[in-house]
Amino acid sequence: MSALERALTRVAPLDAAAMAAARERQGQLTKPPGSLGRLEELAVQLAGIAGTARPLIGDRVIVVCAADHGVAAAGVSAYPAAVTAQMVHNFVRGGAAINVLARQAGARVVVADLGVDHDFPRELPVVHAKLGRGTASLLLGPAMTRAQARGAVEVGIEMVAREAEQFRAAARGDDVLVVGTGDMGIGNTTASSAIVAAMTGAPVAEVTGRGTGIDDATWARKVAAIERGLEVNRPDASDALDVLAKVGGFEIGGLAGVMVGAAAERLPVVIDGFISGAAALIAVGLCPGVRDYLMAAHRSVEVGHRVVLDRLGLRPLLELDLRLGEGTGAALAMQLLDAAVAIHNGMATFDEAGVSGPA
């Protein structure tokens, strides 16, 4: 049995009893029922994931998957492909936006090279899991082989398995490791738009945004490239690996694997923006049960992100006009999870406070 198959068999429904107990506790806290809105919902979801009525967050990790894209040669981005490798070095040095926001959130950043067109030294502290030096151009045929697509997903699964093992060796049994997703890859909004169009059936122009800040001419080229890629490859929307292989990216597959792996390990996943959303479509396509473990950090200004969230049935926690990626939205949203757990566990009940409950 492959790593993917093993993970899929381990994705279980959320713990209904723990969620019911968490809801009961929420009803006893010194506040009108539902008055803390999404914070209450987050606490109940975390309870279901952790299998305890009073979950505690023990650690946070943001997994940033990086890879290059052959379609970038078609002039669909405002930045050259060399930026992918340059930003990986920036992540490692701690100088990127995700590093700053992760420090603020108390999260570690793990960077993985799944297919950057650059030879990183082995001593560089990244996960060295290169499946190729970037994908092939989806304009000419499949972006990768099916074996590479499966391999990318399994890299993500194995990364989370290692993180979970290390966490559990050091944590209390009721602590939760929160996983966030992030991405880096010039051209990856093009691949993501292709995935979203393929998986949802939405018109390409309605799920294709400005990415790195492209002008009208570049946007038109981008739309045409995606339409051509879908015509050439005919991805099968009922087969998530087929979609990933034909029009996706190595880092997108890695992030889908992170989500599947986290669900298999009963860990919550805070997904970032549009790229992570495309990866979530792949993950849920592989295993619908993964959806219950996902929390949408924010709604990106990328037009296709709304389509993704609607298809997944996820409500974003934040709306800040973000479009950077890297896991920046996930880092911000993790602080809301901290608030939800703090309220859930630290607030007094009516009985404890000697306060009269609802009449």
C-alpha positions in Angstrom: 0.0 0.0 0.0 1.4 3.4 -1.0 1.8 6.4 1.4 -1.2 8.0 -0.3 -3.4 4.9 0.0 -2.5 4.5 3.7 -3.3 8.1 4.5 -6.6 7.9 2.7 -7.7 4.9 4.8 -6.9 6.9 8.0 -9.0 10.0 7.3 -11.9 9.6 9.8 -14.9 11.8 10.6 -14.6 14.4 13.3 -15.4 13.2 16.8 -19.2 14.0 17.2 -19.2 13.4 21.0 -16.3 15.8 21.5 -18.1 18.4 19.4 -21.3 18.0 21.3 -19.5 18.4 24.6 -17.7 21.5 23.3 -21.0 23.0 22.2 -22.5 22.3 25.6 -19.6 24.1 27.2 -20.0 27.1 24.9 -23.6 27.3 26.1 -22.5 27.5 29.7 -20.0 30.3 29.3 -20.8 33.8 30.5 -22.1 35.2 27.3 -25.2 35.0 25.2 -25.3 31.9 23.0 -23.5 32.4 19.7 -22.3 35.9 20.6 -18.7 35.1 19.9 -19.6 33.8 16.4 -16.8 32.2 14.4 -14.6 31.8 17.5 -17.2 29.4 18.9 -17.4 27.5 15.7 -13.6 27.2 15.6 -13.4 25.8 19.1 -16.1 23.2 18.3 -14.3 22.2 15.0 -11.0 21.9 16.9 -12.7 19.7 19.5 -13.9 17.4 16.8 -10.5 17.2 15.2 -8.6 16.6 18.5 -11.2 14.3 19.9 -11.5 16.2 23.2 -14.1 18.8 24.4 -11.3 21.2 25.5 -8.5 21.1 22.9 -5.2 22.9 23.5 -2.9 24.2 20.8 0.6 22.9 21.4 2.5 24.1 18.3 2.0 25.7 14.9 3.9 24.9 11.7 3.5 26.5 8.2 4.6 24.3 5.4 5.7 26.3 2.3 6.0 24.2 -0.8 8.0 25.6 -3.7 8.3 24.7 -7.4 8.7 26.2 -10.8 6.2 26.0 -13.7 6.9 25.5 -17.4 4.0 27.7 -18.3 5.9 30.7 -16.9 7.8 30.8 -20.2 4.5 31.8 -21.9 4.8 35.3 -20.3 2.0 34.9 -17.8 3.7 36.5 -14.8 5.2 39.9 -14.0 8.3 38.3 -12.5 11.0 36.0 -14.0 11.1 32.4 -13.0 14.4 32.9 -11.1 12.4 34.6 -8.3 11.2 31.2 -7.1 14.7 30.1 -6.1 15.6 33.5 -4.8 12.6 33.5 -2.5 13.4 30.1 -1.1 16.7 31.6 0.0 14.8 34.5 1.5 12.5 32.1 3.4 15.5 30.3 4.8 17.1 33.6 5.9 13.9 34.6 7.6 13.4 37.8 5.5 10.1 37.1 3.8 6.6 38.3 4.9 5.8 34.7 5.9 8.7 34.6 8.3 7.7 37.9 10.0 4.0 36.9 10.3 4.9 33.3 11.5 7.1 34.7 14.2 4.2 36.9 15.3 2.0 33.9 15.4 4.5 31.7 17.2 4.7 29.3 14.2 7.7 27.5 12.6 8.2 27.7 8.9 9.2 24.5 7.0 10.2 25.1 3.4 10.1 22.3 0.8 11.7 22.2 -2.7 9.4 20.0 -4.8 10.6 21.2 -8.1 12.5 24.5 -8.2 14.7 24.9 -11.3 17.8 25.5 -9.2 20.3 23.3 -7.4 20.1 24.1 -3.7 23.1 23.0 -1.6 22.2 19.9 0.4 23.0 21.7 3.6 20.4 24.3 3.0 17.7 23.8 5.7 14.8 22.9 3.4 13.1 19.6 2.6 14.9 18.4 -0.5 12.2 16.5 -2.4 12.7 17.7 -6.0 10.4 15.8 -8.5 11.8 17.8 -11.5 13.3 21.1 -12.4 9.8 22.7 -12.8 6.9 21.2 -14.6 6.5 20.9 -18.3 4.5 23.6 -20.1 0.8 22.7 -19.8 0.4 24.4 -23.2 2.1 21.4 -24.9 0.9 18.5 -22.9 0.7 17.3 -19.3 2.5 19.4 -16.7 3.9 16.2 -15.1 3.4 12.4 -15.2 0.8 10.8 -13.0 3.6 9.2 -11.1 5.1 12.6 -10.4 1.7 13.9 -9.3 1.3 11.0 -6.8 4.9 11.6 -5.7 4.2 15.3 -5.0 1.1 14.4 -2.9 3.1 11.8 -1.0 5.9 14.3 -0.2 3.3 16.4 1.6 1.8 13.4 3.4 5.2 12.3 4.6 6.2 15.9 5.8 3.2 16.1 8.0 3.7 12.6 9.3 7.2 13.6 10.4 5.9 16.8 12.0 3.2 14.9 13.8 5.5 12.3 15.1 8.0 14.9 16.5 5.2 16.9 18.0 3.5 14.0 19.8 6.8 12.8 21.2 7.0 16.1 23.1 3.4 17.2 23.7 0.6 16.3 26.0 -2.0 13.9 24.6 -4.7 16.6 24.3 -2.5 19.2 22.6 -3.1 20.0 18.9 -0.5 20.7 16.2 -2.0 23.3 13.8 -0.7 23.1 10.3 -0.7 26.0 7.8 -0.1 25.9 4.1 2.0 28.3 1.9 3.4 28.3 -1.6 6.1 29.8 -3.8 6.3 29.3 -7.5 6.3 31.8 -10.4 3.4 30.8 -12.7 1.5 29.0 -10.0 -1.6 31.2 -10.2 -1.9 30.1 -13.8 -1.7 26.4 -12.9 -4.1 27.0 -10.0 -6.7 28.7 -12.3 -6.4 25.8 -14.6 -7.1 23.4 -11.7 -10.1 25.5 -10.5 -11.6 25.7 -14.0 -11.1 22.0 -14.5 -12.5 20.9 -11.1 -15.5 23.3 -11.0 -16.4 23.9 -14.6 -16.2 27.6 -14.2 -15.1 29.7 -17.2 -11.4 30.4 -17.2 -11.8 34.2 -17.3 -13.9 34.0 -14.1 -11.2 32.2 -12.1 -8.1 33.9 -13.5 -6.8 36.9 -11.6 -3.8 39.2 -11.7 -1.4 37.1 -9.8 1.8 39.0 -9.3 0.1 42.2 -10.6 0.0 41.7 -14.3 -1.3 44.2 -16.8 -4.3 43.6 -19.2 -2.2 42.2 -22.0 -0.5 39.7 -19.8 -3.8 38.7 -18.2 -5.3 38.0 -21.7 -2.2 35.9 -22.4 -2.7 34.0 -19.2 -6.4 33.3 -19.9 -5.5 32.1 -23.4 -2.7 29.9 -22.0 -5.1 28.2 -19.5 -7.8 27.7 -22.1 -5.2 26.2 -24.4 -3.9 23.9 -21.7 -7.3 22.6 -20.8 -8.1 22.0 -24.5 -4.8 20.1 -25.0 -4.9 18.1 -21.9 -8.7 17.4 -21.2 -8.3 16.8 -17.5 -10.8 14.5 -15.9 -12.6 16.4 -13.1 -13.6 13.2 -11.4 -9.9 12.2 -11.1 -8.0 14.6 -8.9 -4.6 13.1 -9.7 -5.4 13.4 -13.4 -6.2 17.1 -13.0 -3.0 17.7 -10.9 -0.8 15.8 -13.4 -2.2 17.6 -16.5 -2.4 21.2 -15.4 -1.1 21.5 -11.9 2.3 22.0 -10.2 4.6 20.1 -7.9 4.1 22.5 -5.0 0.3 22.3 -5.4 0.4 18.6 -5.2 2.7 18.8 -2.1 0.1 21.1 -0.4 -2.7 18.7 -1.3 -0.6 16.0 0.4 -0.1 18.2 3.4 -3.9 18.5 3.8 -4.5 14.7 3.3 -1.7 13.9 5.7 -3.0 16.3 8.3 -6.5 14.8 8.1 -5.0 11.4 8.5 -3.1 12.5 11.6 -6.2 14.3 12.9 -4.6 17.8 12.7 -6.3 21.0 11.7 -5.2 22.7 8.5 -5.3 26.5 8.0 -5.2 26.9 4.3 -3.9 30.1 2.8 -5.1 31.8 -0.4 -5.8 30.9 -4.0 -2.9 28.4 -4.5 -3.7 26.6 -1.3 -7.4 26.6 -2.3 -6.6 24.9 -5.6 -4.6 22.3 -3.6 -7.6 21.9 -1.4 -9.7 21.0 -4.4 -7.2 18.3 -5.2 -7.1 17.0 -1.6 -10.9 16.9 -1.2 -11.1 15.3 -4.7 -8.8 12.6 -3.4 -10.7 12.2 -0.1 -13.9 14.2 0.6 -13.4 13.7 4.4 -10.4 16.0 4.3 -12.8 19.0 4.0 -13.8 18.8 7.7 -10.2 19.4 8.7 -9.8 22.5 6.7 -10.1 26.1 7.9 -10.0 28.9 5.3 -7.7 31.6 6.5 -8.9 34.4 4.2 -10.5 35.3 0.9 -7.8 36.4 -1.5 -8.4 39.2 -4.1 -7.7 36.5 -6.7 -11.1 36.2 -8.4 -11.0 32.4 -8.5 -10.6 32.1 -4.8 -14.3 32.8 -4.1 -15.2 30.0 -6.5 -12.9 27.7 -4.6 -14.3 28.5 -1.2 -17.9 28.2 -2.5 -17.1 24.8 -4.0 -15.5 23.6 -0.7 -18.2 25.1 1.4 -15.6 27.1 3.5 -16.1 30.5 5.0 -13.0 32.6 5.2 -11.9 33.9 8.6 -10.4 37.1 7.2 -10.8 39.4 4.3 -7.8 41.7 4.0 -7.2 42.0 0.2 -4.2 39.7 0.5 -2.7 38.0 -2.6 0.9 37.3 -1.6 0.7 33.6 -0.8 3.6 32.1 1.1 1.2 31.2 4.0 0.8 34.8 5.1 -3.0 34.5 5.6 -2.6 31.2 7.4 -0.2 32.8 9.9 -2.6 35.6 10.6 -5.6 33.3 11.0 -3.7 31.1 13.4 -3.9 33.9 16.0 -7.7 33.6 15.7 -7.5 29.9 16.6 -5.4 30.9 19.6 -8.2 33.3 20.6 -10.9 30.7 20.1 -9.2 28.1 22.3 -8.3 30.7 25.0 -12.0 31.7 25.2 -13.2 28.1 25.1 -11.0 27.0 27.9 -10.4 30.1 30.0 -13.8 31.8 30.2 -15.9 31.1 33.3 -19.2 29.3 33.2 -22.3 30.9 34.6 -22.1 28.6 37.7 -18.4 29.4 38.2 -18.9 33.1 38.0 -22.2 33.2 40.0 -23.9 34.9 37.0 -27.5 34.2 36.1 -27.9 32.4 32.8 -30.6 33.1 30.2 -34.1 33.1 31.5 
